[in-house]
Amino acid sequence: MKVNVHVMLKNGVLDPQGKAIGHALHGMGFAEVGDVRQGKVIELEIADGTDKKRIAEMCEKLLANTVIEDYRIETAS
Amino acid sequence: MKVNVHVMLKNGVLDPQGKAIGHALHGMGFAEVGDVRQGKVIELEIADGTDKKRIAEMCEKLLANTVIEDYRIETAS
């Protein structure tokens, strides 16, 4: 099955990359853009029936730095 | 409104970062993991009612490198 893990900086943690994107978009004339944040998606191909706990373990141990990042697990099919 | 843009390397484009993650997960005993790919998510706060075309324009011009990357626009609320 396919699992998408979204890793975003926590609210309140400065996101310079997002700020840079927002700034660039404004400079290009996209004035309708407000706040921008950038994160990661990790697409995992995982054996069917893998427990969600197991995926959370991967996130905690490797995929996300839980001090500054939040993760969200999205199971596709 | 909130818009999520997913930017992933196209199929067939080598993804060393994804490979490294997969390798690390295997080394940590997560044998159930197969292929891994890594991409970006960009969360944009955009003025309500902004045309989707306009967002696609941002992707084409700045957010994605369409030579090697695909993007997907996801409108939240």
Backbone of each chain as nested JSON, in Angstrom:
{
  "chains": [
    {"id": "A", "residues": [
      {"number": 1, "name": "MET", "atoms": {"N": [0.836, -1.2, 0.0], "CA": [0.0, 0.0, 0.0], "C": [0.87, 1.249, 0.0]}},
      {"number": 2, "name": "LYS", "atoms": {"N": [0.244, 2.345, -0.36], "CA": [0.992, 3.593, -0.45], "C": [0.659, 4.471, 0.755]}},
      {"number": 3, "name": "VAL", "atoms": {"N": [1.672, 4.985, 1.386], "CA": [1.458, 5.854, 2.542], "C": [2.183, 7.167, 2.288]}},
      {"number": 4, "name": "ASN", "atoms": {"N": [1.478, 8.262, 2.502], "CA": [2.112, 9.578, 2.398], "C": [2.326, 10.14, 3.797]}},
      {"number": 5, "name": "VAL", "atoms": {"N": [3.53, 10.529, 4.088], "CA": [3.801, 11.178, 5.358], "C": [4.116, 12.648, 5.085]}},
      {"number": 6, "name": "HIS", "atoms": {"N": [3.355, 13.527, 5.72], "CA": [3.596, 14.964, 5.585], "C": [4.357, 15.441, 6.799]}},
      {"number": 7, "name": "VAL", "atoms": {"N": [5.446, 16.106, 6.582], "CA": [6.228, 16.644, 7.696], "C": [6.303, 18.161, 7.539]}},
      {"number": 8, "name": "MET", "atoms": {"N": [5.735, 18.865, 8.517], "CA": [5.738, 20.333, 8.465], "C": [6.371, 20.88, 9.737]}},
      {"number": 9, "name": "LEU", "atoms": {"N": [7.004, 22.015, 9.625], "CA": [7.493, 22.69, 10.818], "C": [6.308, 23.039, 11.701]}},
      {"number": 10, "name": "LYS", "atoms": {"N": [6.481, 22.945, 13.027], "CA": [5.4, 23.305, 13.94], "C": [5.07, 24.78, 13.824]}},
      {"number": 11, "name": "ASN", "atoms": {"N": [3.835, 25.099, 14.136], "CA": [3.457, 26.508, 14.206], "C": [4.344, 27.199, 15.225]}},
      {"number": 12, "name": "GLY", "atoms": {"N": [4.823, 28.34, 14.858], "CA": [5.664, 29.065, 15.792], "C": [7.14, 28.873, 15.502]}},
      {"number": 13, "name": "VAL", "atoms": {"N": [7.462, 27.84, 14.752], "CA": [8.857, 27.657, 14.349], "C": [9.074, 28.443, 13.057]}},
      {"number": 14, "name": "LEU", "atoms": {"N": [10.09, 29.259, 13.053], "CA": [10.375, 30.101, 11.887], "C": [10.657, 29.238, 10.666]}},
      {"number": 15, "name": "ASP", "atoms": {"N": [10.065, 29.596, 9.545], "CA": [10.224, 28.828, 8.317], "C": [10.804, 29.735, 7.229]}},
      {"number": 16, "name": "PRO", "atoms": {"N": [12.114, 29.882, 7.199], "CA": [12.738, 30.825, 6.255], "C": [12.501, 30.442, 4.803]}},
      {"number": 17, "name": "GLN", "atoms": {"N": [12.422, 29.143, 4.532], "CA": [12.203, 28.699, 3.164], "C": [10.814, 29.123, 2.681]}},
      {"number": 18, "name": "GLY", "atoms": {"N": [9.818, 28.938, 3.557], "CA": [8.47, 29.387, 3.225], "C": [8.419, 30.889, 3.014]}},
      {"number": 19, "name": "LYS", "atoms": {"N": [9.086, 31.618, 3.908], "CA": [9.13, 33.073, 3.789], "C": [9.748, 33.49, 2.453]}},
      {"number": 20, "name": "ALA", "atoms": {"N": [10.819, 32.798, 2.064], "CA": [11.5, 33.128, 0.803], "C": [10.575, 32.899, -0.386]}},
      {"number": 21, "name": "ILE", "atoms": {"N": [9.799, 31.804, -0.331], "CA": [8.864, 31.516, -1.424], "C": [7.797, 32.604, -1.488]}},
      {"number": 22, "name": "GLY", "atoms": {"N": [7.241, 32.964, -0.317], "CA": [6.225, 34.012, -0.268], "C": [6.746, 35.323, -0.837]}},
      {"number": 23, "name": "HIS", "atoms": {"N": [7.952, 35.64, -0.458], "CA": [8.582, 36.876, -0.912], "C": [8.763, 36.869, -2.429]}},
      {"number": 24, "name": "ALA", "atoms": {"N": [9.248, 35.735, -2.937], "CA": [9.461, 35.616, -4.384], "C": [8.141, 35.734, -5.138]}},
      {"number": 25, "name": "LEU", "atoms": {"N": [7.074, 35.097, -4.595], "CA": [5.772, 35.161, -5.267], "C": [5.254, 36.595, -5.307]}},
      {"number": 26, "name": "HIS", "atoms": {"N": [5.419, 37.307, -4.193], "CA": [5.004, 38.718, -4.176], "C": [5.772, 39.51, -5.224]}},
      {"number": 27, "name": "GLY", "atoms": {"N": [7.072, 39.261, -5.271], "CA": [7.921, 39.965, -6.233], "C": [7.517, 39.703, -7.673]}},
      {"number": 28, "name": "MET", "atoms": {"N": [6.889, 38.543, -7.907], "CA": [6.465, 38.182, -9.262], "C": [5.049, 38.659, -9.549]}},
      {"number": 29, "name": "GLY", "atoms": {"N": [4.457, 39.368, -8.605], "CA": [3.137, 39.95, -8.845], "C": [1.977, 39.135, -8.302]}},
      {"number": 30, "name": "PHE", "atoms": {"N": [2.258, 38.083, -7.563], "CA": [1.162, 37.299, -6.985], "C": [0.805, 37.875, -5.616]}},
      {"number": 31, "name": "ALA", "atoms": {"N": [0.104, 39.003, -5.641], "CA": [-0.167, 39.73, -4.405], "C": [-1.204, 39.022, -3.541]}},
      {"number": 32, "name": "GLU", "atoms": {"N": [-1.955, 38.069, -4.104], "CA": [-3.015, 37.376, -3.356], "C": [-2.472, 36.36, -2.37]}},
      {"number": 33, "name": "VAL", "atoms": {"N": [-1.151, 36.151, -2.408], "CA": [-0.554, 35.149, -1.533], "C": [-0.237, 35.742, -0.167]}},
      {"number": 34, "name": "GLY", "atoms": {"N": [-0.667, 35.047, 0.876], "CA": [-0.343, 35.467, 2.234], "C": [0.795, 34.637, 2.778]}},
      {"number": 35, "name": "ASP", "atoms": {"N": [0.522, 33.999, 3.885], "CA": [1.537, 33.185, 4.544], "C": [1.884, 31.94, 3.707]}},
      {"number": 36, "name": "VAL", "atoms": {"N": [3.15, 31.612, 3.676], "CA": [3.584, 30.404, 2.965], "C": [4.44, 29.557, 3.904]}},
      {"number": 37, "name": "ARG", "atoms": {"N": [4.185, 28.263, 3.915], "CA": [5.02, 27.348, 4.705], "C": [5.465, 26.199, 3.808]}},
      {"number": 38, "name": "GLN", "atoms": {"N": [6.702, 25.76, 4.029], "CA": [7.153, 24.645, 3.222], "C": [7.437, 23.421, 4.067]}},
      {"number": 39, "name": "GLY", "atoms": {"N": [7.05, 22.28, 3.58], "CA": [7.308, 21.041, 4.3], "C": [7.713, 19.939, 3.35]}},
      {"number": 40, "name": "LYS", "atoms": {"N": [7.745, 18.735, 3.882], "CA": [8.155, 17.581, 3.088], "C": [7.02, 16.584, 2.978]}},
      {"number": 41, "name": "VAL", "atoms": {"N": [6.989, 15.854, 1.88], "CA": [6.127, 14.672, 1.774], "C": [7.031, 13.491, 1.521]}},
      {"number": 42, "name": "ILE", "atoms": {"N": [6.777, 12.42, 2.189], "CA": [7.52, 11.201, 1.937], "C": [6.524, 10.126, 1.539]}},
      {"number": 43, "name": "GLU", "atoms": {"N": [6.66, 9.637, 0.317], "CA": [5.788, 8.58, -0.191], "C": [6.446, 7.245, 0.056]}},
      {"number": 44, "name": "LEU", "atoms": {"N": [5.803, 6.422, 0.858], "CA": [6.362, 5.108, 1.175], "C": [5.51, 4.026, 0.538]}},
      {"number": 45, "name": "GLU", "atoms": {"N": [6.156, 3.061, -0.055], "CA": [5.477, 1.86, -0.546], "C": [5.674, 0.832, 0.554]}},
      {"number": 46, "name": "ILE", "atoms": {"N": [4.586, 0.441, 1.208], "CA": [4.691, -0.407, 2.398], "C": [3.864, -1.676, 2.232]}},
      {"number": 47, "name": "ALA", "atoms": {"N": [4.35, -2.774, 2.806], "CA": [3.622, -4.049, 2.728], "C": [2.191, -3.856, 3.232]}},
      {"number": 48, "name": "ASP", "atoms": {"N": [1.227, -4.43, 2.517], "CA": [-0.185, -4.3, 2.885], "C": [-0.415, -4.748, 4.327]}},
      {"number": 49, "name": "GLY", "atoms": {"N": [-1.296, -4.042, 4.992], "CA": [-1.687, -4.439, 6.343], "C": [-0.708, -4.014, 7.422]}},
      {"number": 50, "name": "THR", "atoms": {"N": [0.26, -3.195, 7.053], "CA": [1.185, -2.719, 8.077], "C": [0.431, -1.825, 9.061]}},
      {"number": 51, "name": "ASP", "atoms": {"N": [0.702, -2.023, 10.314], "CA": [0.022, -1.276, 11.365], "C": [0.413, 0.199, 11.299]}},
      {"number": 52, "name": "LYS", "atoms": {"N": [-0.569, 1.059, 11.566], "CA": [-0.3, 2.492, 11.524], "C": [0.713, 2.88, 12.601]}},
      {"number": 53, "name": "LYS", "atoms": {"N": [0.716, 2.125, 13.693], "CA": [1.669, 2.379, 14.776], "C": [3.094, 2.255, 14.298]}},
      {"number": 54, "name": "ARG", "atoms": {"N": [3.27, 1.279, 13.419], "CA": [4.595, 0.99, 12.876], "C": [5.063, 2.195, 12.022]}},
      {"number": 55, "name": "ILE", "atoms": {"N": [4.128, 2.766, 11.301], "CA": [4.468, 3.922, 10.466], "C": [4.782, 5.122, 11.361]}},
      {"number": 56, "name": "ALA", "atoms": {"N": [3.987, 5.266, 12.43], "CA": [4.238, 6.355, 13.383], "C": [5.632, 6.203, 13.997]}},
      {"number": 57, "name": "GLU", "atoms": {"N": [6.03, 4.955, 14.222], "CA": [7.355, 4.689, 14.777], "C": [8.445, 5.175, 13.811]}},
      {"number": 58, "name": "MET", "atoms": {"N": [8.241, 4.903, 12.531], "CA": [9.204, 5.38, 11.517], "C": [9.32, 6.898, 11.553]}},
      {"number": 59, "name": "CYS", "atoms": {"N": [8.149, 7.546, 11.698], "CA": [8.133, 9.007, 11.739], "C": [8.906, 9.516, 12.941]}},
      {"number": 60, "name": "GLU", "atoms": {"N": [8.613, 8.923, 14.097], "CA": [9.228, 9.387, 15.344], "C": [10.736, 9.182, 15.321]}},
      {"number": 61, "name": "LYS", "atoms": {"N": [11.15, 8.045, 14.739], "CA": [12.56, 7.688, 14.795], "C": [13.394, 8.309, 13.691]}},
      {"number": 62, "name": "LEU", "atoms": {"N": [12.797, 8.509, 12.516], "CA": [13.624, 8.966, 11.397], "C": [13.032, 10.107, 10.584]}},
      {"number": 63, "name": "LEU", "atoms": {"N": [11.752, 9.979, 10.225], "CA": [11.245, 10.877, 9.192], "C": [11.037, 12.309, 9.665]}},
      {"number": 64, "name": "ALA", "atoms": {"N": [10.65, 12.473, 10.918], "CA": [10.385, 13.824, 11.422], "C": [11.258, 14.113, 12.641]}},
      {"number": 65, "name": "ASN", "atoms": {"N": [11.634, 15.328, 12.767], "CA": [12.293, 15.785, 13.981], "C": [11.201, 16.377, 14.871]}},
      {"number": 66, "name": "THR", "atoms": {"N": [10.719, 15.568, 15.818], "CA": [9.5, 15.951, 16.538], "C": [9.693, 17.121, 17.507]}},
      {"number": 67, "name": "VAL", "atoms": {"N": [10.925, 17.551, 17.658], "CA": [11.142, 18.749, 18.467], "C": [10.584, 19.982, 17.735]}},
      {"number": 68, "name": "ILE", "atoms": {"N": [10.812, 20.02, 16.438], "CA": [10.367, 21.2, 15.684], "C": [9.359, 20.879, 14.584]}},
      {"number": 69, "name": "GLU", "atoms": {"N": [9.11, 19.595, 14.343], "CA": [8.231, 19.249, 13.231], "C": [7.034, 18.403, 13.662]}},
      {"number": 70, "name": "ASP", "atoms": {"N": [5.92, 18.616, 12.965], "CA": [4.734, 17.768, 13.123], "C": [4.64, 16.844, 11.92]}},
      {"number": 71, "name": "TYR", "atoms": {"N": [4.087, 15.67, 12.121], "CA": [3.871, 14.811, 10.953], "C": [2.429, 14.364, 10.895]}},
      {"number": 72, "name": "ARG", "atoms": {"N": [2.016, 14.007, 9.686], "CA": [0.649, 13.523, 9.461], "C": [0.759, 12.317, 8.525]}},
      {"number": 73, "name": "ILE", "atoms": {"N": [0.115, 11.242, 8.876], "CA": [0.176, 10.032, 8.06], "C": [-1.106, 9.916, 7.259]}},
      {"number": 74, "name": "GLU", "atoms": {"N": [-0.968, 9.712, 5.968], "CA": [-2.112, 9.651, 5.069], "C": [-2.009, 8.332, 4.307]}},
      {"number": 75, "name": "THR", "atoms": {"N": [-2.958, 7.457, 4.538], "CA": [-2.91, 6.172, 3.848], "C": [-3.717, 6.26, 2.568]}},
      {"number": 76, "name": "ALA", "atoms": {"N": [-3.1, 5.914, 1.461], "CA": [-3.809, 5.96, 0.189], "C": [-4.428, 4.581, -0.091]}},
      {"number": 77, "name": "SER", "atoms": {"N": [-3.849, 3.75, -0.904], "CA": [-4.448, 2.444, -1.223], "C": [-3.362, 1.383, -1.343]}}
    ]},
    {"id": "B", "residues": [
      {"number": 1, "name": "MET", "atoms": {"N": [-8.152, 31.334, 1.673], "CA": [-8.244, 29.864, 1.649], "C": [-6.85, 29.255, 1.672]}},
      {"number": 2, "name": "LYS", "atoms": {"N": [-6.832, 27.978, 2.029], "CA": [-5.56, 27.295, 2.143], "C": [-5.364, 26.381, 0.933]}},
      {"number": 3, "name": "VAL", "atoms": {"N": [-4.212, 26.47, 0.329], "CA": [-3.924, 25.623, -0.821], "C": [-2.641, 24.855, -0.544]}},
      {"number": 4, "name": "ASN", "atoms": {"N": [-2.674, 23.558, -0.768], "CA": [-1.467, 22.739, -0.644], "C": [-0.969, 22.372, -2.032]}},
      {"number": 5, "name": "VAL", "atoms": {"N": [0.293, 22.67, -2.282], "CA": [0.89, 22.256, -3.553], "C": [1.897, 21.156, -3.256]}},
      {"number": 6, "name": "HIS", "atoms": {"N": [1.715, 20.02, -3.901], "CA": [2.65, 18.899, -3.753], "C": [3.578, 18.889, -4.95]}},
      {"number": 7, "name": "VAL", "atoms": {"N": [4.854, 18.868, -4.685], "CA": [5.829, 18.819, -5.772], "C": [6.653, 17.545, -5.611]}},
      {"number": 8, "name": "MET", "atoms": {"N": [6.563, 16.67, -6.589], "CA": [7.311, 15.4, -6.531], "C": [8.16, 15.269, -7.787]}},
      {"number": 9, "name": "LEU", "atoms": {"N": [9.289, 14.598, -7.653], "CA": [10.088, 14.277, -8.834], "C": [9.267, 13.374, -9.748]}},
      {"number": 10, "name": "LYS", "atoms": {"N": [9.409, 13.554, -11.059], "CA": [8.68, 12.7, -11.997], "C": [9.149, 11.264, -11.877]}},
      {"number": 11, "name": "ASN", "atoms": {"N": [8.248, 10.354, -12.228], "CA": [8.65, 8.944, -12.289], "C": [9.794, 8.815, -13.28]}},
      {"number": 12, "name": "GLY", "atoms": {"N": [10.784, 8.058, -12.919], "CA": [11.913, 7.871, -13.823], "C": [13.071, 8.784, -13.484]}},
      {"number": 13, "name": "VAL", "atoms": {"N": [12.791, 9.85, -12.73], "CA": [13.883, 10.728, -12.294], "C": [14.444, 10.167, -10.993]}},
      {"number": 14, "name": "LEU", "atoms": {"N": [15.735, 9.98, -10.968], "CA": [16.379, 9.386, -9.796], "C": [16.153, 10.265, -8.556]}},
      {"number": 15, "name": "ASP", "atoms": {"N": [15.811, 9.636, -7.449], "CA": [15.507, 10.367, -6.218], "C": [16.438, 9.881, -5.1]}},
      {"number": 16, "name": "PRO", "atoms": {"N": [17.651, 10.4, -5.059], "CA": [18.637, 9.911, -4.087], "C": [18.203, 10.112, -2.637]}},
      {"number": 17, "name": "GLN", "atoms": {"N": [17.458, 11.178, -2.382], "CA": [16.999, 11.449, -1.023], "C": [16.006, 10.374, -0.572]}},
      {"number": 18, "name": "GLY", "atoms": {"N": [15.088, 10.018, -1.469], "CA": [14.144, 8.953, -1.166], "C": [14.869, 7.636, -0.94]}},
      {"number": 19, "name": "LYS", "atoms": {"N": [15.83, 7.356, -1.818], "CA": [16.616, 6.121, -1.691], "C": [17.323, 6.078, -0.324]}},
      {"number": 20, "name": "ALA", "atoms": {"N": [17.881, 7.189, 0.084], "CA": [18.599, 7.251, 1.366], "C": [17.651, 6.974, 2.525]}},
      {"number": 21, "name": "ILE", "atoms": {"N": [16.445, 7.534, 2.454], "CA": [15.454, 7.299, 3.509], "C": [15.086, 5.82, 3.56]}},
      {"number": 22, "name": "GLY", "atoms": {"N": [14.831, 5.229, 2.387], "CA": [14.488, 3.814, 2.314], "C": [15.59, 2.952, 2.911]}},
      {"number": 23, "name": "HIS", "atoms": {"N": [16.802, 3.3, 2.559], "CA": [17.961, 2.56, 3.03], "C": [18.071, 2.642, 4.552]}},
      {"number": 24, "name": "ALA", "atoms": {"N": [17.902, 3.84, 5.072], "CA": [17.983, 4.049, 6.521], "C": [16.883, 3.268, 7.237]}},
      {"number": 25, "name": "LEU", "atoms": {"N": [15.663, 3.279, 6.676], "CA": [14.556, 2.546, 7.304], "C": [14.843, 1.046, 7.344]}},
      {"number": 26, "name": "HIS", "atoms": {"N": [15.38, 0.52, 6.236], "CA": [15.75, -0.896, 6.224], "C": [16.776, -1.191, 7.304]}},
      {"number": 27, "name": "GLY", "atoms": {"N": [17.768, -0.326, 7.376], "CA": [18.836, -0.513, 8.362], "C": [18.302, -0.489, 9.794]}},
      {"number": 28, "name": "MET", "atoms": {"N": [17.173, 0.191, 9.991], "CA": [16.586, 0.278, 11.321], "C": [15.605, -0.867, 11.577]}},
      {"number": 29, "name": "GLY", "atoms": {"N": [15.488, -1.77, 10.632], "CA": [14.643, -2.94, 10.834], "C": [13.241, -2.826, 10.279]}},
      {"number": 30, "name": "PHE", "atoms": {"N": [12.961, -1.766, 9.532], "CA": [11.631, -1.643, 8.917], "C": [11.658, -2.313, 7.543]}},
      {"number": 31, "name": "ALA", "atoms": {"N": [11.646, -3.643, 7.555], "CA": [11.811, -4.396, 6.315], "C": [10.578, -4.31, 5.42]}},
      {"number": 32, "name": "GLU", "atoms": {"N": [9.438, -3.873, 5.985], "CA": [8.199, -3.822, 5.201], "C": [8.153, -2.655, 4.214]}},
      {"number": 33, "name": "VAL", "atoms": {"N": [9.187, -1.814, 4.272], "CA": [9.195, -0.631, 3.412], "C": [9.8, -0.962, 2.055]}},
      {"number": 34, "name": "GLY", "atoms": {"N": [9.111, -0.576, 1.0], "CA": [9.641, -0.777, -0.345], "C": [10.203, 0.526, -0.874]}},
      {"number": 35, "name": "ASP", "atoms": {"N": [9.661, 0.946, -2.0], "CA": [10.147, 2.157, -2.641], "C": [9.8, 3.396, -1.803]}},
      {"number": 36, "name": "VAL", "atoms": {"N": [10.709, 4.335, -1.731], "CA": [10.453, 5.592, -1.02], "C": [10.781, 6.759, -1.943]}},
      {"number": 37, "name": "ARG", "atoms": {"N": [9.898, 7.749, -1.962], "CA": [10.189, 8.953, -2.748], "C": [9.953, 10.157, -1.848]}},
      {"number": 38, "name": "GLN", "atoms": {"N": [10.774, 11.164, -2.035], "CA": [10.568, 12.365, -1.213], "C": [10.224, 13.57, -2.068]}},
      {"number": 39, "name": "GLY", "atoms": {"N": [9.295, 14.344, -1.605], "CA": [8.908, 15.545, -2.329], "C": [8.661, 16.695, -1.373]}},
      {"number": 40, "name": "LYS", "atoms": {"N": [8.114, 17.763, -1.924], "CA": [7.847, 18.955, -1.119], "C": [6.355, 19.223, -1.033]}},
      {"number": 41, "name": "VAL", "atoms": {"N": [5.928, 19.832, 0.054], "CA": [4.577, 20.394, 0.143], "C": [4.751, 21.878, 0.391]}},
      {"number": 42, "name": "ILE", "atoms": {"N": [4.003, 22.677, -0.297], "CA": [4.012, 24.109, -0.033], "C": [2.59, 24.518, 0.34]}},
      {"number": 43, "name": "GLU", "atoms": {"N": [2.433, 25.012, 1.56], "CA": [1.12, 25.464, 2.043], "C": [1.004, 26.954, 1.814]}},
      {"number": 44, "name": "LEU", "atoms": {"N": [0.049, 27.324, 0.979], "CA": [-0.124, 28.742, 0.673], "C": [-1.423, 29.235, 1.276]}},
      {"number": 45, "name": "GLU", "atoms": {"N": [-1.387, 30.39, 1.886], "CA": [-2.594, 31.069, 2.336], "C": [-2.916, 32.071, 1.224]}},
      {"number": 46, "name": "ILE", "atoms": {"N": [-4.048, 31.846, 0.551], "CA": [-4.345, 32.634, -0.641], "C": [-5.698, 33.304, -0.496]}},
      {"number": 47, "name": "ALA", "atoms": {"N": [-5.835, 34.494, -1.076], "CA": [-7.11, 35.216, -1.021], "C": [-8.232, 34.332, -1.556]}},
      {"number": 48, "name": "ASP", "atoms": {"N": [-9.383, 34.333, -0.869], "CA": [-10.512, 33.496, -1.277], "C": [-10.905, 33.77, -2.72]}},
      {"number": 49, "name": "GLY", "atoms": {"N": [-11.298, 32.702, -3.411], "CA": [-11.791, 32.853, -4.771], "C": [-10.708, 33.006, -5.816]}},
      {"number": 50, "name": "THR", "atoms": {"N": [-9.469, 32.804, -5.421], "CA": [-8.401, 32.871, -6.416], "C": [-8.554, 31.727, -7.407]}},
      {"number": 51, "name": "ASP", "atoms": {"N": [-8.411, 32.055, -8.664], "CA": [-8.569, 31.065, -9.735], "C": [-7.488, 29.994, -9.631]}},
      {"number": 52, "name": "LYS", "atoms": {"N": [-7.869, 28.762, -9.922], "CA": [-6.913, 27.664, -9.879], "C": [-5.813, 27.86, -10.924]}},
      {"number": 53, "name": "LYS", "atoms": {"N": [-6.191, 28.501, -12.025], "CA": [-5.212, 28.786, -13.083], "C": [-4.058, 29.614, -12.566]}},
      {"number": 54, "name": "ARG", "atoms": {"N": [-4.435, 30.543, -11.692], "CA": [-3.45, 31.453, -11.109], "C": [-2.46, 30.656, -10.24]}},
      {"number": 55, "name": "ILE", "atoms": {"N": [-2.975, 29.682, -9.521], "CA": [-2.113, 28.85, -8.68], "C": [-1.209, 27.986, -9.558]}},
      {"number": 56, "name": "ALA", "atoms": {"N": [-1.792, 27.467, -10.659], "CA": [-0.992, 26.669, -11.592], "C": [0.147, 27.513, -12.156]}},
      {"number": 57, "name": "GLU", "atoms": {"N": [-0.161, 28.786, -12.38], "CA": [0.859, 29.705, -12.907], "C": [2.021, 29.84, -11.913]}},
      {"number": 58, "name": "MET", "atoms": {"N": [1.672, 29.953, -10.622], "CA": [2.719, 30.036, -9.59], "C": [3.596, 28.787, -9.63]}},
      {"number": 59, "name": "CYS", "atoms": {"N": [2.934, 27.634, -9.793], "CA": [3.674, 26.368, -9.813], "C": [4.617, 26.325, -10.998]}},
      {"number": 60, "name": "GLU", "atoms": {"N": [4.095, 26.695, -12.163], "CA": [4.899, 26.629, -13.383], "C": [6.082, 27.582, -13.319]}},
      {"number": 61, "name": "LYS", "atoms": {"N": [5.824, 28.757, -12.742], "CA": [6.859, 29.791, -12.768], "C": [7.86, 29.684, -11.64]}},
      {"number": 62, "name": "LEU", "atoms": {"N": [7.424, 29.205, -10.482], "CA": [8.34, 29.231, -9.343], "C": [8.393, 27.926, -8.543]}},
      {"number": 63, "name": "LEU", "atoms": {"N": [7.231, 27.372, -8.211], "CA": [7.227, 26.328, -7.186], "C": [7.785, 24.993, -7.656]}},
      {"number": 64, "name": "ALA", "atoms": {"N": [7.561, 24.671, -8.923], "CA": [8.049, 23.38, -9.418], "C": [8.976, 23.596, -10.607]}},
      {"number": 65, "name": "ASN", "atoms": {"N": [9.922, 22.723, -10.733], "CA": [10.76, 22.683, -11.924], "C": [10.145, 21.628, -12.83]}},
      {"number": 66, "name": "THR", "atoms": {"N": [9.32, 22.092, -13.777], "CA": [8.487, 21.152, -14.534], "C": [9.289, 20.254, -15.481]}},
      {"number": 67, "name": "VAL", "atoms": {"N": [10.571, 20.505, -15.603], "CA": [11.391, 19.593, -16.406], "C": [11.519, 18.245, -15.687]}},
      {"number": 68, "name": "ILE", "atoms": {"N": [11.704, 18.306, -14.383], "CA": [11.913, 17.059, -13.636], "C": [10.863, 16.812, -12.554]}},
      {"number": 69, "name": "GLU", "atoms": {"N": [9.982, 17.791, -12.339], "CA": [9.02, 17.629, -11.246], "C": [7.573, 17.737, -11.719]}},
      {"number": 70, "name": "ASP", "atoms": {"N": [6.706, 16.999, -11.056], "CA": [5.261, 17.119, -11.242], "C": [4.683, 17.859, -10.056]}},
      {"number": 71, "name": "TYR", "atoms": {"N": [3.589, 18.586, -10.267], "CA": [2.945, 19.21, -9.12], "C": [1.472, 18.858, -9.09]}},
      {"number": 72, "name": "ARG", "atoms": {"N": [0.903, 18.935, -7.9], "CA": [-0.515, 18.658, -7.711], "C": [-1.059, 19.731, -6.79]}},
      {"number": 73, "name": "ILE", "atoms": {"N": [-2.158, 20.327, -7.166], "CA": [-2.745, 21.398, -6.352], "C": [-3.94, 20.835, -5.583]}},
      {"number": 74, "name": "GLU", "atoms": {"N": [-3.95, 21.076, -4.294], "CA": [-4.988, 20.541, -3.411], "C": [-5.594, 21.726, -2.663]}},
      {"number": 75, "name": "THR", "atoms": {"N": [-6.862, 21.985, -2.912], "CA": [-7.497, 23.101, -2.24], "C": [-8.165, 22.607, -0.981]}},
      {"number": 76, "name": "ALA", "atoms": {"N": [-7.844, 23.231, 0.146], "CA": [-8.457, 22.807, 1.399], "C": [-9.696, 23.654, 1.649]}},
      {"number": 77, "name": "SER", "atoms": {"N": [-9.637, 24.66, 2.508], "CA": [-10.826, 25.47, 2.793], "C": [-10.428, 26.915, 3.007]}}
    ]}
  ]
}
